[in-house]
């Protein structure tokens, strides 16, 4: 297994994990919320929601890092 193979595999693994984490954050809002119909007040992130938010940011940084590393090694 060469380095580029590892980078491609790691990039796919991180992207799938990122998709799962983002989908776990989606709340049960309907189509009306997308059009501005939901009246939700601002709340701070707590517990698992805060952890998922931070994990999302970390995965995005790792994905961008792997992408840049992959471009430079190709």
N, C-alpha and C positions, 0 to 999 in steps of 0.2 A: 504494500500500500504506500503510494507516494504521498508527498505533502499536499499536493493539489486534491487528491482523492479525500484525504482527511478534511481539508477545508470545505469541500463541497458537502461531505457528509455532515460535518458540524453545522454548516449553514442551514441545511435542511432540517436538522434536529432542532436548532434554535428557532427557526421560523415556525415549525409545527407547535413547539412549546409556546411561542408567543401568540399564535392563533388561539390556542386553548385558554391561555391566561386572559386574553382580551374577551373571549366569549364568556368566561366565568364572571366577568365584571358587568356584563350587560344586564340591566334590570328588566323587569317585566313591564316595560312601557309599550304602549300601542303605537299605531301609526299617527295618532293625534299628537303625541309628544314630539314627533319629528317635525310637525308643522307648528309647534309652539303652543299647543293646546293644553299641555300639562302645567299645573301651577305647583311646582315643588320649590320649597325654600332651600337656601344654601345650608349645607351641613358639613362639618368637618369629617374627614375619613377616620374610621376607627376600626380596630380589630383586624379581621381578615381582609376587609376592603382596603385598608391602608397597606397591608402586606402585599396584596395583589398589585396595587398601584406601584409600589416600589419595585416589585419583581418585574413588572412590565417595563419600567424605565431601564432596569439593569439588562433585561433581555434585548431591548432596542440598542443599547450601547454595545453589547456583545455582538449582535448581528451586524451592526455597522462596522465594528472592528474586524470581524471575519470577512466582510465584504471588501473592505479596503486592503486587507492582507491578501485576499484572493486575487485582487486586481494587480497588486504589486508583484506577486509570484508568477503570474501567468505570462 
